[in-house]
């Protein structure tokens, strides 16, 4: 089993392109052929009408589970659909082994509607530390990658999130109301303040990419599922951004975070959004 960071670094130096290829192939074989061609029996609900799963989700996760496990012997795959089938699978994120965190189709509602705003998310984590990530939007032909300490890239171009333009409202994507408790809804109301322009979020992975690109200023989310956040959080960090929970600590993929939390294009914006959430929290 690979257990030390130096060996993981060596693995990434040799095989980051192989991970990229696995992500692209999963999309090409299992996702894109079903895009805009889904039959009714290929779409199911999980917890409710805003929590969908399709054959593309299941098949792509199966493909990535096999491919990533083969690339890195001793690693574990924690995928959204596997955890739905067996919640105990999620506990592997707390362990010592390297973990691949996989969201095969992030933005499933958009995918089902035939829109382009969906992506495949893969992150490599060990001991709770985000080490590398891949965000692939096949319908938009975009691939964003990040490796801790080595920067964030979109289609080979280095990303620098920068700071929001002075004098402009902060553009903040927020959780869908179905994913929030009453207390979290109250905290998120803090974003409806002068100088802030909140809006409902789409695919979490693509919202993080927008922050890393400087096209959006921040996100404010109220749920912890690691497959939605792991890849994007590292992407934002490596582009120069920051993330904070209500207690002022960075978000932990291992859980136990004070929610809602924010990720923003720079540290000052993260603090500003966190302060707005905290002031409105009950």
N, C-alpha and C positions, 0 to 999 in steps of 0.2 A: 504494500500500500504506500502511496505517496503521501507523506505527512509533513514535510518541511517546506517552508516558503521558497527556499533556494531551488529546490527541485521543481516546484510549481513554476517558478520563473523560467527554468530551463524548458519545461514542457511548453509554456506559452511561446517562448522564442522559436521552438521547433514546429509547433502544431497550431498556432493561432489561425493560420490560413486553412488548416484542415477543419477546424471548427466552423469557420465561415462557410466552407464548402458544404458541410453537413447541414447547416441552416438553410443555405440556398437550395440544396437538393430536397430537403423536407418540404419546403414551400413549392418547389417546382413539381414534385411528384404527388403531394397530398393536399395542398391548399389551393394553388392557382387553378388546377383543373376543375375544382368544385365552385370556384368563385362565379357568382351570377348564374350558377347551374344547379343550385341546391333544390332537391325535392323536399316536400313537406316532411317525409319520414326521416330525413337526414338532419333534422333540427329538433332538439329537445330542450326543455326547461330544467334547470337545476333548482335553485332556491326560489325562483320567481320569473316573471316575464322579462326582467332586465338582466337575468343571469342565464344565458343560453349556452348550449354546447352543440357542436355539429360533428358530422363524421370527419370533417377536415381537422378539427381540434384533436380528436382521438387518434386518427391515423398519423398526423404529424408528430404528436407526442410519442407514439410508439416508435416511429422512425428515429427521432432524436434520442430517445432513451437507449436504444441499441447502439447508435453511432457514437454518442458521447461516452457511454460506458466503455466501449471498445477503445476509443482514443486514449482514455486515461484510466488504466486498470487500478482498481481499488477505490474509484470514485463512486458516488451515489447520485442518482437522478431524482429530484423532487419536482414532479410536474403537476400542474393544476388538476388535470383529470385523474391522475393516479391518487392524489390526495382526496379528491371528491369521492372516489371509490373506497379509499381506506385512509381516514384522517390521521392514523398513527404514522403514516409515511412522512408527514411533515416534520416529525421529531428529528429526522436525520440532519436538519439544518443546525441543530444544537451539538452534533457530534464532532469528532476529530477528523473524520475523512473529508476529502474535497467533495463538494456538492455542486452539481449542476442544477440550477433553478430554472425551470422551463415553463413558459407560457406559450403554447403552440400557436394560438390565435388570440392576440390581445386586441380587443375591439370586436368581439364576436358579433355584437348587434350591428355594427357597421358592415361587417363581412356579410351577414345574412341579408342586409338591405342592398347589397351589391355596390356599396361605396368603397372608396380607396383607402379609408382611414383605419386600417388594421395592420398589425405587424406580428412578427415572431420575436419573442424575447428569450435570450439565454444569458445567464450570469454564472460565473464560477466563483464559489465562496468557500472559504475554509476558516474554521474557528470563528465564524461570524463576520469575517472580514471580506469585503467585496474585492475580488482580484481582477476580474475581467468581465466584459459584457459585449453582447452583440444584439443590435436592434435592427431587424430587417423588415422593410415595408415593400413587399414584392410588387404590389400594384402601382407603387410610385418609383420603383427601381432605386430605392435608397437603402444603404447599409451603413449604420453607425456603429463604431467600435470604441472600446476604452480598455486600457490596461492600467492598473494602479501605478501611479508615478510616471507613466509614459504618455499621458495625454488622451484626448478624445478626438475622434476623426469621423467625418461623414464622407463616404466615397473617396477616402484617401486624403481629404483636406482637413487640416487641423482646425478644431473648433475652439473659439474663444467667446464665451457667453457675454462678457463685458458687463456694463452697468446700464440700468434704465436711463433713458433720456430725461434730463431735468425738466420739470414742468409738465410732464405728461402723466396721465393716470397709469397706475400699475395695472398691467394685464395679467389677471390671475385666473387660472382654470380651477374649478372646485368640484368636489364630490357630487355625484348624483344623490338626490335626497333619499333614495331607497337604501343607500349604503350608510346612513347616518343614524345615530341615536338622537333622542331629543336634546341631550346635552351638547352633542356635537353640532347639531343644527344651530343651536344658540350661539356656539363659538364661531361658526362660519358666518353668522350674521354680522360679525365684526368687520367682514370684508366689504359690506355695503356702507362704506365710509367715503368721505370726500377724498379724492385723489386715487381711488381704486376703481377698477372696472372689472368686476368678477363676471365669470360666465361658466356655464356647465362644461364639464370636461368630456372629451371623447376617449379614444384609446389612451390609457395612462402612458404607455411606452412612447407614443408620438407626442404627448404633451411634454414629457421630459425632454424629448429631442428638440421641441420648439424652444424650451428654456435654454438648452445647451447652445442652440443657434442664435439666441437673443431675439427670437421672434415673439416670445412670450416672456413675461418677467418672473412668474412664479406659478407653482401649483399649491393647492391646499387640499389634502386628502384626509379621509377619516377612517380608512381601513388599512389593515396591516399585511394582507396577503403578499408574501415575498415575491411571488412570480410577477406581480404587477409593478413592483417598485425596484427590485434589486438592480436590474440592468440600467434603468434610467437614472437611479441615484448615482451610480458610479460615472455614468456619462456626464451628468451635470457637474459632479465634483471635478472630474478631470478637465472639463471645459472652463473651470474657474469659479463654479458656483458653490453653494452650501445648502445644507438641510438641517432643520431644527424641529424638535417636538415641543409641546407646550412647556416642558420643564427646561427648555433651553439646551437639551442634549441632542446630538445627532441621532437620526433614525437608526434603529438596530434591526437588521433582517431577522434576528433571532426572536424578536417579539418583545412584549412588555413595554411598548411605547405609550407615552401620554399623547392622546389624539384630540383634535386633528394635528397634523404636522405639515410643514411646508418645505419645499425645495425651490431655490431661487437662483437667479443668474449671478448674484454676488452675495457676500455675507451680510452687507448692510440691508439689502432687500429681504433676506431671510429673517433678519431680526425685526424688521418693520412689520412683515406679515405675521410673524409669531406674536408680536406685541398686540396686534389687532385681534388675533384669535384669543389671546389670553385675557384681554380686557373684557371681551364679550362672553367668555366662558362662565357658566354658573358656579 
